[in-house]
């Protein structure tokens, strides 16, 4: 039996699909509010619970050989700080403790690239963990760093665990509407002004992340972390790819960085009032302006990880969402 937490999320549901295709017996943990539509066609035992419910989490872990901990909350606007801390930190501690208590064979934890030390420009970021949260931008990264360190501490207590560090995830099966996926779908609208910054980042296909998690489980070394990156694209290159896929030549406007930062100060309020995902937040601006040279050499060499071109991922995401014909 294999347990996947956050199974209705972008990474979780794609991972569950991959494992189901391999014939694995699955136990799929969902939050009480998650939509089961993301798991349509996947054979598995569905359990709804909050990862803060420690006894229930232990019962879910009991009898499982492997655990993939994908559950977490991403909020680049910073409007759900308590929810992020509860899920990313306390929820992870609950899962890790249950894995120790139940003696699982291996835990694979999905962390984030944002907990790693950013390399100086001209060199690539590798699997070097930030020493403390003062080096991390944004509450999301800070909560994931705390959780990552908790996993590493559990390894010292005897837990067989590996950690993965995905970059910006993109691709099909984005049922919940990730920040990047939502923005790409906005870009795909006809006669829609496309705003972008002079910057970019490393983006990776969700299917490659799922495959990377399985490879990490099968071949990763205990206590080690592996970057699951893809390809660096500027935001303008993403727009151009969407334009090629849709055939819509929409007007484009490059937002000055100073103006983006000014607007980013108000995006938390905008998100709270409208309920829409913000495009330019202080967190996202700093991300796309940072050094996005990121190396997945370790995962390639030790795991056999091999990501696809991200332009393919963008097209597949638009096909899946119905914005482009296959």
N, C-alpha and C positions, 0 to 999 in steps of 0.2 A: 504494500500500500504506500502511495506517495501523497503527501499533503501539500497543497498549493494554497498559500494565503493570498488574499487580494485577488482571487481568481477571476473576478469580473472586471478588473482593471485592464489597461492596455497590454502590459507585459504579461499579467496573470492569465488572461484568456487565451493569448497566443501560445504561451507556454503549455497551458492545459491541452490545447489542440495538438501541439507537437507530441506531448506525452501520450495522449489518447491514440494518436496515429501509430505510436510504437507499441500499443497494446497494454500499456500500464494501467493498473487499477488505481483510480484516483479518488481522493477526498478533497473537495473544493470548498474552501472557507470564504464566505462572503460576509460583508457587513450587513446589518439589518436593513439598510436602505438601498443596497445594490440591486441593479436590474439583472435578472437571470437571462435576459435576452442575449447577453454576451456569451453565454455558455450553451447556446442552442446547438444541438448536434454533438455535444461532447458528453460522453458517457462517464459519469462519476457521481459519487455521493455528495450532495450539496448540504452544507451546514452553514446556518446563519448565526453569527455572533459578533460581539465586539471583542477585539483582542485584549481589551482591558479586563475581561472576565477570566481571570487566571485559571480557575478550576475548570471552566469549560474549554479553555485553550488546551490545558493538559489532557483532558478527555479526547479532544480532537487529535492531538499528537499521538496519543496512546495507540499502539499497534501499527504505526507508520514507520517504514524503513528509512525513508528520505523525506526531508522537509525543504520546500522552496519558499522562502519568506519574501513575497513580493508586495505585501500590503504596505501602504504608506499614503500620506497626504502631501500633494504638491500644491503650493499656493504662492506664486511669485508676486502677487499683490500684497501679501502679508495681512490679509483680512481674517484669517482663521488660525491665529497663533496657538490658541489652546488646543484646537483640534489637531494641528500638526504635532505639537508636543505629545499629546496623548497617544496618537497613532504611531508616530515615528520613533519615539523614545520608549514610552511606557508599554506600548503594544509589542515592540521588538523585545524588550526585556521579558515580557510575559512568554513570548514564543521561545526565546533562547532558554529561559529557565525550564520550560516544559520539555524541551529537547534534552537538556541535561538530566532531568529527573526520569525521563522515559527511555533514555539511552538510545536515541536514534543513531543510525549508522552515519548519517551526514546531513548537515544543514548548509544550504546555499542561501546566502543573504544578498539581496539586491540593494546595494548602497547607491552612491552617485559620484560622478566625476568631480563634483564640487567640494568633496571632502579632501581632495588631493592638493598638494602644493603646486601652484601654477608656476611653470618653468619660465625663466626669462625669455624675452622675445629672441628668436633665433635658435631656440632649442625646444624640445618637446617635453610635455608633461608626462611623467611616468608614475608608477604606483608608490609614490611617497606621500604618506598620510600627513595632513596638517597637524602640527604639534598641539595647538589649542584652537578654540573657536574664534579667537580674535583674528585669525588668518582667513576665516571663512566669511564670504559675503552672503548675507541674508539668513533668515531664521530657518528656512528649509535646509540649507547646507549645515547649519549649526546643529539642528536636531539629528540629522543623518550622521554627522561626525560622532555625536554622543552615542548613538546606537551602534555605529561601527566599532567604536572602542569597547562597547559592552560585549559585542560578539568576540572580539580578540581576547578580552579578559576571560571569557568563557572557554576559549580554546586552551588557555593555561590551566583551566580546571578539568580538562579532559574532553571537551566537546570537539568533535570532528567537524569543522566548519571551514568553508571557503567564502570569499567575498568577491562580488563583482561590482565594477564601477562603470555603468553605462554613461554615454554622453547624451546629446539631445535626441530623444527617441521619436521616430516618425514611421508612418506606414499604415497599412489597412487594419481593420478590426478595432478601430478607435471609437468604441461605443460611447464612452463617457465624454469624449471631446477634449483631448489634451490641449494645452495652450498652443503648441505648434500646429497640431492638426486642425484646430479651429481656425487659426489664422490662414492656413493654406486654403481651406474651404472658402474663407472670405475673399481671398485673392482670386478664386476661380469664378467669382460672379461677373457677369457681363456688365459693362459700363460702371465699374466700381473703382473709385480712386484707390490706388495702391500706395500706401505709405511705407517707407523703409528707411533704415539707418545705414550709414556707411560702416558696415561691420559684418561679421559672420561668425560661424561656430562650426564645431564638428557634430555632424548628425549621423545617426545610425538607424538602420531598419529594425523595427520591433521583432521581426522574424529572425534576424541575425542575433539579436539579444537573447531571444528564447533558445536558439541553438547554442549560443555561448553559455547560457546557464546550464544546459544539459552537459555540455563538454566540461564545464568547471566541476560539475558533480562527478563526472566519470573520471576525469584526468587531473583535476586540480590538486595542489598540495595543501595539506591541512594548515590553516592559519595564513594562507597566502591570498593576495588580492589580484584581480585581473581586470584591466581596462577593456571594456567592450565599446570600442569606438568604430567610426565608419569612414566618413569623408568630410573634409572641410569645404563648406560652401559659404559664399557671401550671401547676404539677404537679397541682393540684386540678382544673383545667380538662381536663387530659389524662385523669385518672381519670373525670371526669364523661362525657367523650366515649366512653371504653371502656365505661362502664356503659350509655350509650345504645345502643351498638352491640350489646352482648351481651344486654342485658336483665337482667343479674345485679346485684342491689343488695347488693354486698358491704360488710362493715363497714370503715370508714376510720379511720385514726388519724394525726393530724398530729404528727410527731416534733419535740419541741423542738430548736432549733438546737444548744444546748449538748450535748444527748444525742447528736445526730447526729455532731458533731465528736468526741465521746468515742469513739463506736463506730467512726468513720472511722479512728482510730488503729490499729485491729486488723483492718481489712478486708484488707490485704495478706496477713496470715497466714491469714485465713479463705479467701481465694481460692486460696492455695497448697495448703491442706489439702483443701478440698472440690472444687477445680477449677471452682467456680461463679463467675460474674461477680458482683462485689459491687455493691450498690445505693448505699450511702452511703460514698463515699471522700472524703478531704479535698479532692481535686481536684473531684469532682462537686458537693460542697457549696458550695465557693467559686464554682463556675460558676453554679449556680442562684440564688445570693445576690448575684451581680454585676449590674451594669447591663446589661440585655438589650435595650436600645433599639439596634437595629442597622439601618443604612441600606443598601439595595441600589439607591439612586437612580442611582449611576454605571452599574451594569449595566443598569438599566432604560433609561436614556437613551442609552447608547452601544451596547448590544448588543441591545436589544429583549427583555430578560429579563422574564418575567412568571410568578411562582410562584403556585400554587394555594393554597386554604385548607388548613391543616394538619389540620383535623378530617377532611377528605376523605382525607388521607394515612393517618391512623390507621385509618380504616375499611378502606381498601384493604389495609393491612398485615395486619389481622385476617382479612380475606377470603382473602388469599393464604395465610396460615398455617393456614387451616381453622378458626379460632376463631369465625368469623361466616359465615353463609350469604350468598351474593351476592344 
